[in-house]
Amino acid sequence: MADKSDRWEENAKGKYFVDGNCIAAKLCVAVAHKNFKMSDSGHAYVYKQPESPEEEEQAREAVTGCPVNSVGDDGEDD
């Protein structure tokens, strides 16, 4: 389970985030490219929170598909 206290600073404010355990597998970027990007330092982050049901579904897929559980949903929309 992703640790919200270890979320990358680049993450957009909101419920989805990527934490410091990211291994740059890029699954989140592949399934939710409208919401996740790779940083210059080699880890993924949420650059935009989902704004549609389609984006929400893709972000959920990123959460469940991350091989190291580094993508999280803290349940809070901030």
MMTF fields as JSON, N, C-alpha, C and O atoms, coordinates in Angstrom:
{
  "mmtfVersion": "1.0.0",
  "mmtfProducer": "UNKNOWN",
  "numBonds": 311,
  "numAtoms": 312,
  "numGroups": 78,
  "numChains": 1,
  "numModels": 1,
  "chainsPerModel": [1],
  "groupsPerChain": [78],
  "chainIdList": ["A"],
  "bondAtomList": [4, 2, 8, 6, 12, 10, 16, 14, 20, 18, 24, 22, 28, 26, 32, 30, 36, 34, 40, 38, 44, 42, 48, 46, 52, 50, 56, 54, 60, 58, 64, 62, 68, 66, 72, 70, 76, 74, 80, 78, 84, 82, 88, 86, 92, 90, 96, 94, 100, 98, 104, 102, 108, 106, 112, 110, 116, 114, 120, 118, 124, 122, 128, 126, 132, 130, 136, 134, 140, 138, 144, 142, 148, 146, 152, 150, 156, 154, 160, 158, 164, 162, 168, 166, 172, 170, 176, 174, 180, 178, 184, 182, 188, 186, 192, 190, 196, 194, 200, 198, 204, 202, 208, 206, 212, 210, 216, 214, 220, 218, 224, 222, 228, 226, 232, 230, 236, 234, 240, 238, 244, 242, 248, 246, 252, 250, 256, 254, 260, 258, 264, 262, 268, 266, 272, 270, 276, 274, 280, 278, 284, 282, 288, 286, 292, 290, 296, 294, 300, 298, 304, 302, 308, 306],
  "bondOrderList": [1, 1, 1, 1, 1, 1, 1, 1, 1, 1, 1, 1, 1, 1, 1, 1, 1, 1, 1, 1, 1, 1, 1, 1, 1, 1, 1, 1, 1, 1, 1, 1, 1, 1, 1, 1, 1, 1, 1, 1, 1, 1, 1, 1, 1, 1, 1, 1, 1, 1, 1, 1, 1, 1, 1, 1, 1, 1, 1, 1, 1, 1, 1, 1, 1, 1, 1, 1, 1, 1, 1, 1, 1, 1, 1, 1, 1],
  "groupList": [{"groupName": "MET", "atomNameList": ["N", "CA", "C", "O"], "elementList": ["N", "C", "C", "O"], "formalChargeList": [0, 0, 0, 0], "bondAtomList": [1, 0, 2, 1, 3, 2], "bondOrderList": [1, 1, 2], "singleLetterCode": "M", "chemCompType": "L-PEPTIDE LINKING"}, {"groupName": "ALA", "atomNameList": ["N", "CA", "C", "O"], "elementList": ["N", "C", "C", "O"], "formalChargeList": [0, 0, 0, 0], "bondAtomList": [1, 0, 2, 1, 3, 2], "bondOrderList": [1, 1, 2], "singleLetterCode": "A", "chemCompType": "L-PEPTIDE LINKING"}, {"groupName": "ASP", "atomNameList": ["N", "CA", "C", "O"], "elementList": ["N", "C", "C", "O"], "formalChargeList": [0, 0, 0, 0], "bondAtomList": [1, 0, 2, 1, 3, 2], "bondOrderList": [1, 1, 2], "singleLetterCode": "D", "chemCompType": "L-PEPTIDE LINKING"}, {"groupName": "LYS", "atomNameList": ["N", "CA", "C", "O"], "elementList": ["N", "C", "C", "O"], "formalChargeList": [0, 0, 0, 0], "bondAtomList": [1, 0, 2, 1, 3, 2], "bondOrderList": [1, 1, 2], "singleLetterCode": "K", "chemCompType": "L-PEPTIDE LINKING"}, {"groupName": "SER", "atomNameList": ["N", "CA", "C", "O"], "elementList": ["N", "C", "C", "O"], "formalChargeList": [0, 0, 0, 0], "bondAtomList": [1, 0, 2, 1, 3, 2], "bondOrderList": [1, 1, 2], "singleLetterCode": "S", "chemCompType": "L-PEPTIDE LINKING"}, {"groupName": "ARG", "atomNameList": ["N", "CA", "C", "O"], "elementList": ["N", "C", "C", "O"], "formalChargeList": [0, 0, 0, 0], "bondAtomList": [1, 0, 2, 1, 3, 2], "bondOrderList": [1, 1, 2], "singleLetterCode": "R", "chemCompType": "L-PEPTIDE LINKING"}, {"groupName": "TRP", "atomNameList": ["N", "CA", "C", "O"], "elementList": ["N", "C", "C", "O"], "formalChargeList": [0, 0, 0, 0], "bondAtomList": [1, 0, 2, 1, 3, 2], "bondOrderList": [1, 1, 2], "singleLetterCode": "W", "chemCompType": "L-PEPTIDE LINKING"}, {"groupName": "GLU", "atomNameList": ["N", "CA", "C", "O"], "elementList": ["N", "C", "C", "O"], "formalChargeList": [0, 0, 0, 0], "bondAtomList": [1, 0, 2, 1, 3, 2], "bondOrderList": [1, 1, 2], "singleLetterCode": "E", "chemCompType": "L-PEPTIDE LINKING"}, {"groupName": "ASN", "atomNameList": ["N", "CA", "C", "O"], "elementList": ["N", "C", "C", "O"], "formalChargeList": [0, 0, 0, 0], "bondAtomList": [1, 0, 2, 1, 3, 2], "bondOrderList": [1, 1, 2], "singleLetterCode": "N", "chemCompType": "L-PEPTIDE LINKING"}, {"groupName": "GLY", "atomNameList": ["N", "CA", "C", "O"], "elementList": ["N", "C", "C", "O"], "formalChargeList": [0, 0, 0, 0], "bondAtomList": [1, 0, 2, 1, 3, 2], "bondOrderList": [1, 1, 2], "singleLetterCode": "G", "chemCompType": "PEPTIDE LINKING"}, {"groupName": "TYR", "atomNameList": ["N", "CA", "C", "O"], "elementList": ["N", "C", "C", "O"], "formalChargeList": [0, 0, 0, 0], "bondAtomList": [1, 0, 2, 1, 3, 2], "bondOrderList": [1, 1, 2], "singleLetterCode": "Y", "chemCompType": "L-PEPTIDE LINKING"}, {"groupName": "PHE", "atomNameList": ["N", "CA", "C", "O"], "elementList": ["N", "C", "C", "O"], "formalChargeList": [0, 0, 0, 0], "bondAtomList": [1, 0, 2, 1, 3, 2], "bondOrderList": [1, 1, 2], "singleLetterCode": "F", "chemCompType": "L-PEPTIDE LINKING"}, {"groupName": "VAL", "atomNameList": ["N", "CA", "C", "O"], "elementList": ["N", "C", "C", "O"], "formalChargeList": [0, 0, 0, 0], "bondAtomList": [1, 0, 2, 1, 3, 2], "bondOrderList": [1, 1, 2], "singleLetterCode": "V", "chemCompType": "L-PEPTIDE LINKING"}, {"groupName": "CYS", "atomNameList": ["N", "CA", "C", "O"], "elementList": ["N", "C", "C", "O"], "formalChargeList": [0, 0, 0, 0], "bondAtomList": [1, 0, 2, 1, 3, 2], "bondOrderList": [1, 1, 2], "singleLetterCode": "C", "chemCompType": "L-PEPTIDE LINKING"}, {"groupName": "ILE", "atomNameList": ["N", "CA", "C", "O"], "elementList": ["N", "C", "C", "O"], "formalChargeList": [0, 0, 0, 0], "bondAtomList": [1, 0, 2, 1, 3, 2], "bondOrderList": [1, 1, 2], "singleLetterCode": "I", "chemCompType": "L-PEPTIDE LINKING"}, {"groupName": "LEU", "atomNameList": ["N", "CA", "C", "O"], "elementList": ["N", "C", "C", "O"], "formalChargeList": [0, 0, 0, 0], "bondAtomList": [1, 0, 2, 1, 3, 2], "bondOrderList": [1, 1, 2], "singleLetterCode": "L", "chemCompType": "L-PEPTIDE LINKING"}, {"groupName": "HIS", "atomNameList": ["N", "CA", "C", "O"], "elementList": ["N", "C", "C", "O"], "formalChargeList": [0, 0, 0, 0], "bondAtomList": [1, 0, 2, 1, 3, 2], "bondOrderList": [1, 1, 2], "singleLetterCode": "H", "chemCompType": "L-PEPTIDE LINKING"}, {"groupName": "GLN", "atomNameList": ["N", "CA", "C", "O"], "elementList": ["N", "C", "C", "O"], "formalChargeList": [0, 0, 0, 0], "bondAtomList": [1, 0, 2, 1, 3, 2], "bondOrderList": [1, 1, 2], "singleLetterCode": "Q", "chemCompType": "L-PEPTIDE LINKING"}, {"groupName": "PRO", "atomNameList": ["N", "CA", "C", "O"], "elementList": ["N", "C", "C", "O"], "formalChargeList": [0, 0, 0, 0], "bondAtomList": [1, 0, 2, 1, 3, 2], "bondOrderList": [1, 1, 2], "singleLetterCode": "P", "chemCompType": "L-PEPTIDE LINKING"}, {"groupName": "THR", "atomNameList": ["N", "CA", "C", "O"], "elementList": ["N", "C", "C", "O"], "formalChargeList": [0, 0, 0, 0], "bondAtomList": [1, 0, 2, 1, 3, 2], "bondOrderList": [1, 1, 2], "singleLetterCode": "T", "chemCompType": "L-PEPTIDE LINKING"}],
  "groupTypeList": [0, 1, 2, 3, 4, 2, 5, 6, 7, 7, 8, 1, 3, 9, 3, 10, 11, 12, 2, 9, 8, 13, 14, 1, 1, 3, 15, 13, 12, 1, 12, 1, 16, 3, 8, 11, 3, 0, 4, 2, 4, 9, 16, 1, 10, 12, 10, 3, 17, 18, 7, 4, 18, 7, 7, 7, 7, 17, 1, 5, 7, 1, 12, 19, 9, 13, 18, 12, 8, 4, 12, 9, 2, 2, 9, 7, 2, 2],
  "groupIdList": [1, 2, 3, 4, 5, 6, 7, 8, 9, 10, 11, 12, 13, 14, 15, 16, 17, 18, 19, 20, 21, 22, 23, 24, 25, 26, 27, 28, 29, 30, 31, 32, 33, 34, 35, 36, 37, 38, 39, 40, 41, 42, 43, 44, 45, 46, 47, 48, 49, 50, 51, 52, 53, 54, 55, 56, 57, 58, 59, 60, 61, 62, 63, 64, 65, 66, 67, 68, 69, 70, 71, 72, 73, 74, 75, 76, 77, 78],
  "secStructList": [7, 7, 7, 4, 4, 4, 5, 7, 6, 6, 1, 7, 1, 1, 1, 3, 3, 3, 5, 6, 6, 7, 7, 7, 7, 7, 2, 2, 2, 2, 2, 7, 6, 6, 6, 3, 3, 3, 7, 6, 6, 1, 7, 3, 3, 3, 1, 1, 7, 7, 7, 1, 2, 2, 2, 2, 2, 2, 2, 2, 2, 2, 2, 2, 2, 7, 6, 6, 1, 7, 3, 3, 3, 7, 1, 7, 7, 7],
  "xCoordList": [0.839, 0.0, 0.88, 1.83, 0.554, 1.323, 1.212, 0.181, 2.295, 2.382, 2.237, 3.128, 1.121, 0.882, 1.853, 2.032, 2.48, 3.479, 4.796, 5.695, 4.915, 6.122, 5.834, 6.561, 4.778, 4.414, 5.426, 5.957, 5.682, 6.588, 5.97, 4.758, 6.812, 6.334, 5.705, 4.841, 6.133, 5.599, 4.14, 3.471, 3.627, 2.242, 1.284, 1.406, 0.338, -0.706, -1.537, -1.752, -1.986, -2.821, -4.084, -4.718, -4.439, -5.618, -5.406, -4.387, -6.369, -6.353, -5.377, -4.911, -5.045, -4.1, -2.679, -2.446, -1.732, -0.337, 0.577, 0.13, 1.85, 2.894, 3.869, 4.224, 4.303, 5.214, 6.657, 6.948, 7.542, 8.977, 9.434, 10.613, 8.558, 8.931, 8.85, 9.109, 8.498, 8.35, 9.639, 10.729, 9.5, 10.646, 10.641, 11.389, 9.823, 9.728, 9.314, 9.844, 8.377, 7.858, 7.017, 6.832, 6.518, 5.757, 4.372, 3.745, 3.881, 2.536, 1.509, 0.584, 1.665, 0.693, 0.662, -0.409, 1.819, 1.892, 1.24, 0.581, 1.421, 0.847, -0.672, -1.343, -1.225, -2.679, -3.419, -4.619, -2.726, -3.379, -2.468, -2.086, -2.133, -1.185, -1.677, -0.876, -2.964, -3.486, -3.269, -3.463, -2.87, -2.741, -1.367, -1.011, -0.586, 0.721, 1.817, 1.632, 2.956, 4.142, 5.358, 5.307, 6.455, 7.735, 8.511, 8.525, 9.15, 9.965, 11.332, 11.72, 12.041, 13.402, 14.325, 15.338, 13.971, 14.81, 14.436, 15.017, 13.465, 13.208, 12.131, 12.182, 11.169, 10.033, 8.739, 8.726, 7.665, 6.36, 5.755, 6.128, 4.821, 4.074, 2.747, 2.594, 1.802, 0.51, 0.662, 0.885, 0.544, 0.656, -0.701, -0.794, -1.781, -3.133, -4.076, -4.057, -4.898, -5.89, -6.983, -7.256, -7.605, -8.667, -9.802, -10.21, -10.295, -11.378, -12.593, -13.553, -12.567, -13.694, -13.805, -12.86, -14.947, -15.091, -14.039, -13.541, -13.703, -12.689, -11.318, -10.622, -10.94, -9.663, -9.657, -8.636, -10.774, -10.889, -10.67, -9.955, -11.28, -11.122, -9.669, -9.149, -9.021, -7.621, -6.711, -5.771, -6.981, -6.191, -6.37, -5.407, -7.584, -7.833, -7.048, -6.518, -6.98, -6.202, -4.716, -4.03, -4.219, -2.831, -2.586, -1.548, -3.538, -3.414, -3.33, -2.436, -4.251, -4.297, -3.207, -2.834, -2.686, -1.698, -0.251, 0.631, 0.026, 1.409, 2.101, 1.615, 3.226, 3.87, 4.472, 4.733, 4.696, 5.253, 4.313, 4.72, 3.064, 2.053, 2.498, 2.283, 3.11, 3.601, 2.579, 2.735, 1.535, 0.472, -0.65, -1.12, -1.065, -2.073, -3.262, -3.235, -4.299, -5.526, -5.819, -6.238, -5.601, -5.803, -7.259, -7.584, -8.145, -9.569, -10.014, -11.199, -9.078, -9.411, -9.205, -8.172, -10.166, -10.056, -9.267, -9.0, -8.887, -8.148, -8.872, -8.427],
  "yCoordList": [-1.188, 0.0, 1.246, 1.349, 2.175, 3.411, 4.209, 4.195, 4.901, 5.657, 7.153, 7.769, 7.719, 9.131, 10.069, 11.207, 9.618, 10.465, 10.482, 11.259, 9.618, 9.529, 9.928, 9.528, 10.713, 11.11, 12.106, 12.944, 11.996, 12.934, 14.333, 14.487, 15.341, 16.728, 17.136, 18.013, 16.503, 16.86, 16.476, 17.016, 15.548, 15.12, 16.304, 17.163, 16.322, 17.344, 17.125, 15.988, 18.188, 18.099, 17.307, 17.534, 16.39, 15.565, 14.164, 13.871, 13.295, 11.978, 10.985, 10.101, 11.082, 10.134, 10.662, 11.868, 9.751, 10.132, 8.953, 7.81, 9.246, 8.231, 8.483, 9.627, 7.395, 7.56, 7.229, 6.881, 7.343, 7.172, 5.775, 5.584, 4.797, 3.427, 3.168, 2.05, 4.174, 4.018, 3.48, 3.98, 2.45, 1.865, 2.22, 1.629, 3.158, 3.631, 2.531, 2.444, 1.698, 0.654, 1.255, 0.622, 2.45, 3.233, 2.678, 3.113, 1.732, 1.213, 2.326, 2.438, 3.149, 4.229, 5.197, 5.665, 5.504, 6.406, 5.75, 6.424, 4.449, 3.74, 3.668, 3.818, 3.442, 3.273, 4.58, 4.67, 5.587, 6.864, 8.029, 8.854, 8.078, 9.082, 10.532, 11.464, 10.718, 12.073, 12.561, 13.743, 11.667, 12.027, 11.774, 12.397, 10.87, 10.52, 10.86, 10.724, 11.301, 11.576, 11.026, 10.707, 10.926, 10.56, 11.84, 12.757, 11.895, 13.061, 12.952, 11.883, 14.043, 14.034, 13.166, 12.667, 12.987, 12.176, 10.691, 9.889, 10.324, 8.908, 8.234, 7.017, 8.963, 8.359, 8.948, 10.039, 8.212, 8.689, 9.627, 9.604, 10.443, 11.31, 11.672, 11.553, 12.111, 12.566, 14.038, 14.871, 14.362, 15.769, 16.438, 17.666, 15.617, 16.163, 15.125, 13.964, 15.539, 14.635, 14.348, 15.195, 13.181, 12.838, 13.864, 14.364, 14.157, 15.13, 14.553, 15.276, 13.27, 12.638, 11.196, 10.665, 10.57, 9.161, 8.268, 7.325, 8.56, 7.779, 7.918, 6.924, 9.143, 9.359, 8.732, 8.198, 8.789, 8.158, 6.65, 6.058, 6.042, 4.601, 4.256, 3.255, 5.068, 4.82, 4.991, 4.216, 5.99, 6.185, 5.004, 4.566, 4.488, 3.308, 2.105, 1.308, 1.984, 0.901, 1.052, 0.054, 2.28, 2.535, 2.114, 1.533, 2.409, 2.015, 0.497, -0.027, -0.199, -1.656, -2.368, -3.488, -1.74, -2.403, -2.134, -2.834, -1.149, -0.818, -2.033, -2.569, -2.478, -3.697, -3.584, -4.601, -2.356, -2.187, -1.395, -0.92, -1.259, -0.547, 0.864, 1.317, 1.541, 2.892, 3.966, 5.127, 3.581, 4.52, 4.364, 3.258, 5.485, 5.413, 6.317, 7.243, 6.016, 6.797, 6.993, 6.057, 8.199, 8.42, 8.68, 8.897, 8.66, 8.825, 10.245, 10.498, 11.173, 12.571, 13.39, 13.268, 14.211, 15.035, 16.32, 17.032, 16.639, 17.866, 19.056, 20.191],
  "zCoordList": [0.0, 0.0, 0.0, 0.775, -0.867, -0.961, 0.337, 1.009, 0.669, 1.918, 1.626, 1.041, 2.034, 1.699, 2.408, 1.973, 3.486, 4.144, 3.374, 3.697, 2.345, 1.527, 0.08, -0.829, -0.138, -1.504, -2.052, -1.322, -3.362, -4.012, -4.012, -4.162, -3.844, -3.829, -5.157, -5.19, -6.256, -7.571, -7.752, -8.632, -6.934, -7.087, -6.996, -6.123, -7.915, -7.86, -6.592, -6.173, -6.005, -4.813, -5.138, -6.169, -4.268, -4.477, -3.957, -3.331, -4.216, -3.583, -4.18, -3.46, -5.449, -6.052, -5.905, -5.982, -5.694, -5.499, -5.801, -5.889, -5.957, -6.088, -4.945, -4.66, -4.289, -3.154, -3.534, -4.679, -2.564, -2.775, -3.136, -3.436, -3.12, -3.48, -4.978, -5.422, -5.758, -7.207, -7.829, -7.551, -8.679, -9.376, -10.862, -11.641, -11.254, -12.637, -13.605, -14.712, -13.196, -14.078, -15.204, -16.244, -15.008, -15.996, -16.309, -17.275, -15.519, -15.747, -15.589, -16.394, -14.556, -14.325, -15.495, -15.882, -16.061, -17.208, -18.423, -19.214, -18.57, -19.716, -19.646, -20.667, -18.458, -18.349, -18.072, -18.328, -17.556, -17.219, -17.625, -16.795, -18.905, -19.39, -19.253, -19.321, -19.063, -18.873, -17.446, -17.162, -16.547, -15.138, -14.538, -13.538, -15.128, -14.586, -15.587, -16.796, -15.071, -15.879, -15.151, -13.963, -15.898, -15.308, -15.032, -15.853, -13.88, -13.535, -14.202, -14.673, -14.238, -14.775, -13.928, -14.417, -12.653, -11.764, -11.794, -11.062, -12.64, -12.874, -12.065, -11.887, -11.573, -10.88, -11.426, -11.997, -11.243, -11.693, -10.646, -9.473, -11.1, -10.195, -10.862, -12.077, -10.049, -10.558, -10.914, -10.035, -12.197, -12.575, -12.691, -12.693, -12.791, -12.847, -12.273, -12.682, -11.33, -10.754, -11.791, -12.641, -11.735, -12.694, -12.685, -11.636, -13.89, -14.045, -14.755, -15.019, -15.066, -15.747, -15.25, -14.667, -15.477, -15.09, -15.766, -15.15, -17.021, -17.73, -17.054, -16.843, -16.721, -16.052, -14.664, -14.232, -13.97, -12.65, -12.767, -11.959, -13.758, -13.974, -14.286, -13.794, -15.09, -15.431, -14.213, -14.031, -13.386, -12.169, -11.221, -10.591, -11.114, -10.274, -10.803, -10.028, -12.135, -12.738, -12.4, -12.181, -12.356, -11.98, -10.527, -10.211, -9.655, -8.248, -8.123, -7.457, -8.757, -8.605, -9.391, -9.045, -10.447, -11.286, -10.943, -11.441, -10.114, -9.783, -9.162, -8.165, -9.732, -9.24, -7.84, -7.198, -7.358, -6.01, -5.097, -4.037, -5.516, -4.717, -4.342, -3.218, -5.285, -5.047, -5.406, -5.028, -6.134, -6.507, -5.486, -5.221, -4.922, -3.878, -4.103, -4.913, -3.362, -3.301, -1.825, -1.143, -1.328, 0.093, 0.452, 1.619, -0.556, -0.306, -0.043, 0.177, -0.065, 0.206, -1.058, -1.716, -1.398, -2.6, -2.388, -3.356, -1.157, -0.811, -1.387, -1.217]
}
